[in-house]
Amino acid sequence: AQKITQTQPGMFVQEKEAVTLDCTYDTSDPSYGLFWYKQPSSGEMIFLIYQGSYDQQNATEGRYSLNFQKARKSANLVISASQLGDSAMYFCAMREVPNAGGTSYGKLTFGQGTILTVHP
Amino acid sequence: DVKVTQSSRYLVKRTGEKVFLECVQDMDHENMFWYRQDPGLGLRLIYFSYDVKMKEKGDIPEGYSVSREKKERFSLILESASTNQTSMYLCASSLRTAYSNQPQHFGDGTRLSIL
């Protein structure tokens, strides 16, 4: 069974500084995908960044980057130059990929989430 | 852009009522999902569907059922609402693919209160 753990219930960061949100995972599948989502107070879930288990390089999307350490089973989100609008709940999620010939239904397993507060 | 629309942002119902939550997506996605979100528990999968009239139980299906009569629409049904079903409900959709890089696209959520 898959499991995602986010150990930081809440994080605080000063505007313009960088912050790292932790995510560790556990799976027996050799192939999987890792996602980060942002959920503002309004409720919608916004897809931020994706990392594949076989990707050689860490994923980056603008101010977001993913510090992927496969041997340690961690996929931490790094937000550079924090902005007030980054204040939100952040979720790490994992999708398993079936073996060759299988069909993926795209199911995701989510962590508990981390609330990020950016101070001016 | 993918658009996933949930019929209500806020809903208040009474214990014992039959409650319908509707979700529509406009990107011809095969997969659709219903989650509930509770503080400290993250998102938990209730049911998902990978095709019209097809459905699979998720991690917490008890007390819920679903219906998918058309590809774009996925309904969550609370057969007899109870107070412990007060929660945020999120609908999502995604392409059916053998690749792991396709994200799920979410609606804005429905905050359901059962009194």
Interface residues (C-beta under 8 A of the other chain):
Chain A: I4 Q6 P9 S31 Y32 G33 F35 Y37 S42 G43 E44 M45 F47 Y50 G52 S53 F91 A93 R95 E96 V97 P98 G102 T103 S104 Y105 G106 K107 L108 F110 G111 Q112 G113
Chain B: R9 N31 F33 Y35 G40 L41 G42 L43 R44 L45 F48 Y50 E56 G58 M88 L90 A92 S94 L95 R96 T97 A98 Y99 S100 N101 Q102 P103 Q104 H105 F106 G107 D108 G109 R111
